Amino acid sequence: MPSSAYLLTLAAAVSSASAAFQGFNYGSTFTNGQAKVQSDFEAEFKTAAGLDGTNGGFRSARLYTMVQGGSANDPISAIPAAISTKTSLLFGLWASAGDASFKNEITALQKTIDQYCSQLDGLVAGISVGSEDLYRISPIGQAASPDPGAAPDTLVGYIKQVRDTIKGTCLKDAPIGHVDTWTVYVNQTNKPVIDAVDWVGMDAYPYYENTKPNGLDQAKSLFQAALANTQGASGGKPVWITETGWPVSGKISGAAVPSTQNAEVFWKDVGCPLFGQTNVWWFTLQDGAPTTPNPSFGVIGSQLTTTPVYDLSCNKAVASSSATSSASSSGAPAKIVVPSAGTSSGSQPASTTGSGSSSGSGSGSGSGSASNSAPAASGTALSSAAVPPPVGGSNYTSAGGYPSYSTGAQPTKTGGSSTQPGVTNISKGSAGQLNSFGAAAVALVMAAAVL
């Protein structure tokens, strides 16, 4: 029988647009390696919620680690910051640094349950076990990141540990997923990970797809191709957009030119049609504090401000002023909505298949590497494109979020329950999810629960 978390996530796929989470990715440290504290996260979350042109729509935060920087396994201070600012969270457990590191992530998750359970109702969008770990074990991934990644069987074991940890707690119905690039999802070797999760998280950056035409003209179709491929490999499970974006500054990658004008076109062409329709965590609010990486994806600069570096409204078209690339936006207004408490959405907009392509994912976790390869299963053809070095150099600690730990066994860079309650006995948080769904979603949950 499928888990209750999976049933709720599946129901969310046919729910109304008001159920969608939208926000940004948040790392545990600043670019100089200094660990963020609660007041830092509070300031960032308030800034995101107040961004001009967004109608307060960006009130969700994706985390890469459960561990507070500078500690062995204390809960990250983003959690009390989210509670105080009413910011929803996509929890993340860093899974690319080995079993000892992941044990600390599990301990931090358990401490989070012990310390904050009574205050988390309606604030947890889900739990991500790992981020680009399957990409990272590939030869290209290994060349771009110092962390070893994790094999499929390792991730499946980690996912089970998370399910065991949240069983019978306030997080028992939190949907569990994994975040990676589409190239690894279409690889049959990695199918056990898809089978083990409730939702699939996709990172996709056309900017990094420099082995093919990837100018702004092609950006939307490249993104849609990545999404269609991920959806095709997901086995019907919801696909969440966990990272995407276009750099505002930095080096040219193939035909992709970083600029605020081009980043605005990508936002309106790719982001606006998604906002309010599926769960989206954009990369990123800010990645240049105190120093600016190359490339930089932040919608604001090195200082916190609600005035973005380009227009974030979704009710008007924009044309690129890039000297080397141009594109028009879809021109279709997209309503930015704040999700109802305790809701999540796995619904995906219709997408065109486009040509098969590598995801080109520049890891928001700071690798900045093109996800052009994964361990190839028999009959799987993958690109062997060159990979750009980690953004900011080998010691980069961007807001993209490698976790930072105090123990030598940890990386130094920053970055559903197995039992199902009856439909009439779902926890308060899950009931909040059901209350936001349409009749079709409720019927889906009830029908699936008795299978």
C-alpha positions as CSV (number, residue, x, y, z in Angstrom):
1,M,0.0,0.0,0.0
2,P,1.4,3.4,-0.8
3,S,2.3,5.7,2.0
4,S,-0.1,8.4,3.2
5,A,2.5,11.0,2.4
6,Y,2.5,9.7,-1.2
7,L,-1.3,9.8,-1.4
8,L,-1.4,13.4,-0.2
9,T,1.4,14.4,-2.6
10,L,-0.5,12.7,-5.5
11,A,-3.7,14.5,-4.5
12,A,-1.8,17.7,-4.5
13,A,-1.0,17.1,-8.1
14,V,-4.7,17.7,-9.0
15,S,-5.3,20.4,-6.5
16,S,-5.8,24.1,-7.1
17,A,-3.1,26.5,-7.9
18,S,-3.4,28.0,-4.4
19,A,-1.7,24.9,-3.1
20,A,1.7,25.6,-4.7
21,F,4.8,26.5,-2.7
22,Q,7.2,29.0,-4.2
23,G,10.4,30.4,-2.8
24,F,14.1,30.3,-3.0
25,N,17.1,28.1,-2.1
26,Y,19.0,29.0,1.1
27,G,22.4,27.8,2.1
28,S,23.7,27.5,5.7
29,T,26.6,29.9,5.3
30,F,27.6,33.1,3.6
31,T,30.2,33.1,0.8
32,N,33.0,33.7,3.3
33,G,32.1,30.5,5.1
34,Q,30.5,32.3,8.1
35,A,27.5,30.3,9.4
36,K,24.2,32.0,9.2
37,V,22.3,32.4,12.5
38,Q,18.6,32.8,13.1
39,S,18.5,36.5,12.6
40,D,20.3,36.1,9.3
41,F,17.6,33.7,8.1
42,E,14.8,35.9,9.4
43,A,16.2,38.8,7.5
44,E,16.4,36.8,4.3
45,F,13.0,35.3,4.6
46,K,11.4,38.7,5.3
47,T,13.2,40.1,2.3
48,A,12.0,37.4,0.0
49,A,8.4,37.9,1.2
50,G,8.6,41.6,0.5
51,L,10.2,41.5,-2.9
52,D,8.8,44.2,-5.2
53,G,6.5,42.8,-7.9
54,T,5.8,39.5,-6.3
55,N,2.7,40.3,-4.2
56,G,4.3,38.5,-1.2
57,G,4.3,35.2,-3.0
58,F,7.8,33.9,-2.1
59,R,7.3,32.6,1.4
60,S,9.0,29.2,1.1
61,A,12.6,28.1,1.7
62,R,14.5,25.1,0.5
63,L,17.3,24.0,2.8
64,Y,20.2,21.7,1.9
65,T,21.0,20.5,5.4
66,M,19.3,20.1,8.8
67,V,22.6,20.9,10.6
68,Q,23.5,24.3,12.0
69,G,26.8,25.5,10.7
70,G,29.5,25.2,13.3
71,S,27.7,22.4,15.2
72,A,27.9,18.6,15.0
73,N,24.2,18.0,14.7
74,D,22.1,20.8,16.1
75,P,19.1,21.8,14.1
76,I,19.8,24.6,11.6
77,S,18.6,28.0,12.8
78,A,16.6,28.5,9.6
79,I,13.9,26.4,11.4
80,P,13.1,28.9,14.3
81,A,13.5,31.7,11.7
82,A,10.9,30.1,9.5
83,I,8.6,29.6,12.5
84,S,8.9,33.3,13.5
85,T,8.3,34.6,9.9
86,K,5.7,32.0,8.9
87,T,7.9,30.7,6.1
88,S,7.3,27.2,4.8
89,L,10.3,24.9,4.6
90,L,11.4,22.2,2.3
91,F,13.8,20.3,4.6
92,G,17.0,18.9,3.2
93,L,19.4,16.3,4.5
94,W,22.9,16.5,2.9
95,A,23.7,13.0,1.6
96,S,26.9,13.4,-0.3
97,A,29.5,13.2,2.5
98,G,29.2,9.6,3.7
99,D,27.4,7.7,6.5
100,A,28.9,9.6,9.4
101,S,27.7,12.9,8.0
102,F,24.2,11.6,7.3
103,K,24.0,10.2,10.8
104,N,24.4,13.8,12.0
105,E,21.6,14.9,9.6
106,I,19.3,12.3,11.1
107,T,20.2,13.4,14.6
108,A,19.4,17.0,13.6
109,L,16.1,15.9,12.2
110,Q,15.2,14.1,15.4
111,K,16.2,17.1,17.4
112,T,14.0,19.2,15.2
113,I,11.1,17.0,15.9
114,D,11.8,17.0,19.6
115,Q,12.2,20.8,19.8
116,Y,9.9,22.3,17.2
117,C,7.1,19.8,16.5
118,S,4.4,21.8,18.2
119,Q,5.3,24.8,16.1
120,L,5.7,23.3,12.6
121,D,2.1,22.6,11.7
122,G,1.5,23.8,8.2
123,L,5.1,24.9,7.6
124,V,6.8,21.8,6.2
125,A,6.4,21.4,2.4
126,G,8.3,18.1,2.4
127,I,11.7,16.5,3.1
128,S,14.5,16.1,0.5
129,V,17.0,13.3,1.1
130,G,20.1,14.6,-0.7
131,S,20.8,17.0,-3.5
132,E,22.4,16.0,-6.8
133,D,24.1,13.0,-5.2
134,L,23.5,10.7,-8.1
135,Y,25.0,13.3,-10.5
136,R,27.9,13.7,-8.1
137,I,29.0,10.1,-8.3
138,S,29.4,10.3,-12.1
139,P,32.9,11.0,-13.5
140,I,31.9,14.5,-14.5
141,G,30.3,15.2,-11.2
142,Q,33.4,14.0,-9.4
143,A,35.5,16.4,-11.4
144,A,33.3,19.3,-10.4
145,S,32.7,18.6,-6.7
146,P,34.9,17.5,-3.8
147,D,32.0,15.5,-2.2
148,P,31.7,11.9,-3.2
149,G,28.0,11.8,-3.8
150,A,25.9,8.7,-3.0
151,A,24.9,5.6,-5.0
152,P,21.3,4.6,-5.5
153,D,21.3,1.9,-2.9
154,T,22.8,4.3,-0.4
155,L,20.1,6.9,-1.0
156,V,17.4,4.3,-0.7
157,G,18.8,3.4,2.7
158,Y,19.0,7.0,3.7
159,I,15.3,7.5,2.7
160,K,14.3,4.6,4.9
161,Q,16.2,6.1,7.8
162,V,14.2,9.3,7.3
163,R,10.9,7.5,7.1
164,D,11.8,5.6,10.3
165,T,12.7,8.8,12.1
166,I,9.5,10.7,11.3
167,K,7.2,7.7,11.8
168,G,4.6,8.5,14.5
169,T,5.7,12.2,14.8
170,C,4.3,15.5,13.6
171,L,6.2,14.9,10.4
172,K,4.8,11.5,9.7
173,D,2.9,12.7,6.6
174,A,5.6,14.9,5.2
175,P,6.3,13.8,1.6
176,I,9.8,12.6,1.1
177,G,11.7,13.2,-2.1
178,H,15.1,13.4,-3.7
179,V,16.6,16.3,-5.8
180,D,18.8,15.7,-8.8
181,T,19.3,16.4,-12.5
182,W,17.1,14.9,-15.2
183,T,20.0,13.0,-16.7
184,V,20.2,10.7,-13.6
185,Y,16.4,10.2,-13.5
186,V,16.3,8.8,-17.1
187,N,19.1,6.4,-16.2
188,Q,17.5,3.1,-15.2
189,T,20.3,2.4,-12.7
190,N,18.8,5.1,-10.5
191,K,15.2,4.0,-10.7
192,P,15.2,2.5,-7.1
193,V,15.5,6.1,-5.8
194,I,12.5,7.2,-7.7
195,D,10.6,4.1,-6.5
196,A,11.5,5.0,-2.9
197,V,10.3,8.6,-2.8
198,D,6.9,10.4,-2.9
199,W,8.0,13.2,-5.2
200,V,10.9,13.9,-7.6
201,G,12.9,17.2,-7.4
202,M,14.4,18.5,-10.6
203,D,17.4,20.9,-10.9
204,A,17.7,22.4,-14.4
205,Y,19.9,25.2,-15.8
206,P,19.9,25.8,-19.6
207,Y,22.8,28.2,-18.9
208,Y,25.1,25.3,-18.4
209,E,24.0,23.3,-21.4
210,N,26.9,24.5,-23.4
211,T,27.4,21.5,-25.7
212,K,24.4,22.6,-27.7
213,P,22.7,25.9,-28.7
214,N,21.8,27.3,-25.3
215,G,21.2,31.0,-25.9
216,L,18.3,32.7,-24.4
217,D,16.2,31.8,-27.5
218,Q,16.6,28.1,-26.6
219,A,16.4,28.5,-22.8
220,K,12.7,27.8,-22.4
221,S,12.7,24.8,-24.7
222,L,15.7,23.3,-23.0
223,F,14.0,23.7,-19.6
224,Q,10.8,22.2,-20.9
225,A,12.7,19.2,-22.4
226,A,14.4,18.6,-19.0
227,L,11.0,18.8,-17.3
228,A,9.4,16.5,-19.8
229,N,12.2,13.9,-19.4
230,T,11.9,14.0,-15.6
231,Q,8.2,13.6,-15.7
232,G,8.6,10.7,-18.1
233,A,10.9,9.0,-15.7
234,S,9.0,9.8,-12.5
235,G,6.5,7.0,-12.8
236,G,3.6,9.3,-12.3
237,K,5.0,10.9,-9.2
238,P,4.9,14.6,-8.8
239,V,7.8,16.6,-10.1
240,W,8.9,19.6,-8.1
241,I,11.1,22.3,-9.5
242,T,13.8,22.6,-6.8
243,E,16.4,24.7,-8.7
244,T,16.4,26.8,-11.8
245,G,17.5,30.3,-12.8
246,W,19.6,32.4,-15.1
247,P,22.8,34.3,-14.0
248,V,22.7,38.0,-13.7
249,S,26.5,38.2,-14.1
250,G,29.5,36.1,-14.8
251,K,31.1,34.3,-17.7
252,I,29.4,33.3,-20.9
253,S,28.6,29.6,-21.1
254,G,28.2,28.4,-24.7
255,A,25.7,30.8,-26.2
256,A,24.3,31.7,-22.8
257,V,25.0,35.3,-21.7
258,P,24.6,36.3,-18.1
259,S,22.8,39.7,-17.6
260,T,20.0,41.1,-15.6
261,Q,18.0,41.6,-18.8
262,N,18.4,37.9,-19.8
263,A,17.7,36.7,-16.3
264,E,14.4,38.7,-16.4
265,V,13.4,37.1,-19.7
266,F,14.1,33.6,-18.2
267,W,12.1,34.5,-15.1
268,K,9.1,35.6,-17.2
269,D,9.4,32.8,-19.8
270,V,10.1,29.9,-17.4
271,G,9.2,31.0,-13.9
272,C,6.0,32.9,-14.4
273,P,4.1,30.1,-16.0
274,L,5.2,27.8,-13.2
275,F,4.5,30.0,-10.2
276,G,1.2,29.0,-8.6
277,Q,1.0,25.9,-10.7
278,T,3.7,23.7,-9.2
279,N,6.1,23.8,-6.3
280,V,9.1,26.0,-7.3
281,W,12.2,27.0,-5.4
282,W,14.1,29.5,-7.5
283,F,17.9,29.8,-7.5
284,T,18.3,32.2,-5.9
285,L,17.4,35.1,-3.7
286,Q,21.0,36.1,-2.9
287,D,24.3,34.4,-3.6
288,G,26.6,37.4,-3.3
289,A,27.0,38.1,0.4
290,P,29.6,39.3,1.1
291,T,31.4,38.4,-2.2
292,T,29.8,37.8,-5.6
293,P,30.5,34.4,-7.2
294,N,31.0,33.9,-11.0
295,P,28.4,33.3,-12.2
296,S,25.9,34.9,-9.8
297,F,22.2,34.0,-9.9
298,G,20.8,36.3,-7.1
299,V,17.7,38.3,-7.8
300,I,19.1,40.8,-5.3
301,G,22.7,42.0,-4.8
302,S,25.1,41.7,-1.9
303,Q,22.8,43.8,0.4
304,L,19.4,42.6,1.5
305,T,16.8,44.7,-0.2
306,T,13.3,44.2,-1.4
307,T,14.2,46.0,-4.7
308,P,15.3,43.2,-7.1
309,V,18.0,43.7,-9.8
310,Y,15.3,43.0,-12.4
311,D,11.5,43.1,-12.6
312,L,9.9,40.1,-10.9
313,S,6.3,40.8,-11.8
314,C,4.5,38.2,-13.9
315,N,1.9,40.4,-15.7
316,K,3.8,41.8,-18.6
317,A,6.0,40.7,-21.4
318,V,9.7,41.5,-21.6
319,A,12.3,41.4,-24.4
320,S,15.9,40.6,-24.0
321,S,18.4,43.4,-24.6
322,S,21.3,41.0,-24.7
323,A,23.8,41.8,-27.4
324,T,24.1,38.2,-28.4
325,S,20.7,36.7,-27.6
326,S,17.1,37.7,-27.7
327,A,13.8,36.2,-26.8
328,S,10.3,37.1,-26.1
329,S,8.4,36.1,-23.0
330,S,5.3,34.0,-23.1
331,G,3.2,37.1,-22.5
332,A,0.7,35.2,-20.4
333,P,0.1,36.6,-17.0
334,A,0.8,34.2,-14.1
335,K,-0.8,34.7,-10.8
336,I,1.6,34.6,-7.8
337,V,0.0,32.9,-4.9
338,V,0.8,32.2,-1.3
339,P,0.2,28.5,-0.5
340,S,-2.4,27.6,2.1
341,A,-1.0,26.4,5.4
342,G,0.0,22.8,5.2
343,T,-0.4,22.4,1.5
344,S,1.9,21.2,-1.2
345,S,1.6,20.8,-4.9
346,G,3.1,18.3,-7.2
347,S,1.2,19.4,-10.3
348,Q,3.1,20.1,-13.4
349,P,2.3,22.4,-16.2
350,A,2.1,20.9,-19.6
351,S,5.4,20.9,-21.3
352,T,6.8,20.2,-24.7
353,T,9.3,17.4,-25.0
354,G,11.9,19.3,-26.9
355,S,15.1,17.6,-28.0
356,G,16.8,15.3,-25.5
357,S,19.3,17.2,-23.6
358,S,21.5,17.2,-20.5
359,S,20.0,19.1,-17.7
360,G,23.0,21.4,-17.5
361,S,22.3,21.8,-13.8
362,G,24.7,24.1,-12.1
363,S,24.3,22.8,-8.7
364,G,22.7,25.4,-6.4
365,S,24.7,23.7,-3.7
366,G,27.7,25.5,-5.0
367,S,29.2,23.0,-7.5
368,G,28.2,25.2,-10.5
369,S,28.8,22.1,-12.6
370,A,27.0,21.0,-15.7
371,S,25.0,17.9,-15.1
372,N,25.8,16.4,-18.4
373,S,26.4,12.9,-17.2
374,A,25.4,10.1,-14.9
375,P,26.4,6.5,-14.4
376,A,25.2,5.0,-17.6
377,A,22.8,2.1,-17.6
378,S,22.9,-0.3,-20.5
379,G,21.6,1.4,-23.6
380,T,21.7,4.9,-22.0
381,A,23.4,7.5,-24.1
382,L,24.7,10.5,-22.2
383,S,26.6,13.6,-23.0
384,S,30.3,13.9,-22.0
385,A,30.5,17.6,-22.1
386,A,33.2,19.5,-20.3
387,V,32.2,20.8,-16.9
388,P,32.8,24.3,-15.6
389,P,34.6,24.5,-12.3
390,P,32.8,25.0,-9.1
391,V,31.5,28.6,-8.9
392,G,33.6,30.7,-6.7
393,G,36.5,28.2,-6.7
394,S,37.0,25.1,-4.6
395,N,36.3,26.9,-1.3
396,Y,33.1,28.4,-2.5
397,T,30.4,28.7,0.2
398,S,27.5,30.2,-1.6
399,A,24.0,30.7,-0.4
400,G,23.4,27.8,-2.7
401,G,24.2,25.7,0.3
402,Y,26.8,23.1,1.0
403,P,26.3,22.4,4.7
404,S,29.1,23.5,7.0
405,Y,30.1,21.2,9.9
406,S,32.6,21.3,12.7
407,T,33.8,17.7,12.4
408,G,36.4,16.5,10.0
409,A,34.1,13.8,8.7
410,Q,31.7,16.4,7.3
411,P,32.0,18.6,4.2
412,T,33.5,22.0,4.8
413,K,31.6,23.7,2.1
414,T,28.2,25.1,2.5
415,G,25.9,24.6,0.5
416,G,5.7,9.4,4.5
417,S,5.4,7.2,6.9
418,S,5.6,3.5,6.3
419,T,2.1,3.2,7.9
420,Q,-0.9,5.1,6.7
421,P,-3.6,6.7,8.9
422,G,-7.2,6.3,7.8
423,V,-8.6,9.1,5.8
424,T,-10.7,10.1,8.8
425,N,-7.8,10.1,11.1
426,I,-5.3,12.3,9.3
427,S,-3.1,14.7,11.4
428,K,-3.9,18.3,11.6
429,G,-1.3,19.2,9.0
430,S,-2.6,16.7,6.6
431,A,-6.1,17.8,7.2
432,G,-5.0,21.3,6.2
433,Q,-3.7,19.8,2.9
434,L,-7.1,18.1,2.3
435,N,-9.0,21.3,3.1
436,S,-7.2,23.1,0.3
437,F,-7.8,20.4,-2.3
438,G,-10.8,20.1,-4.7
439,A,-13.3,17.3,-4.6
440,A,-11.3,15.3,-7.2
441,A,-8.2,15.4,-5.0
442,V,-10.2,14.2,-1.9
443,A,-11.7,11.4,-4.0
444,L,-8.3,10.4,-5.2
445,V,-7.0,10.1,-1.6
446,M,-10.0,8.1,-0.4
447,A,-9.9,5.8,-3.4
448,A,-6.2,5.1,-3.1
449,A,-6.3,4.6,0.6
450,V,-8.5,1.6,0.2
451,L,-6.5,-0.1,-2.5
